[in-house]
């Protein structure tokens, strides 16, 4: 059975239609969008659905260049308590030039 996303997430997940969206298959997109653009209500929903370990693992292993520097620092240090040496902000912060691997 598909789990319906709360309608208040549509503004954060603007590039998809949440009515027929598989949030498990696209967890990296959902996690980064909520971390980068969500409210406290969205963050509580995110932790409830995915769990803190899954969110941290996704944040570290699948970077997304969606964050402002302030949002990245808050997410990394305060919300997820991830050490500086575990992530490279150039892969997350929009104002850094793209890195070609």
Order of alpha helices (4+ residues) and beta strands (2+ residues): alpha-alpha-alpha-alpha
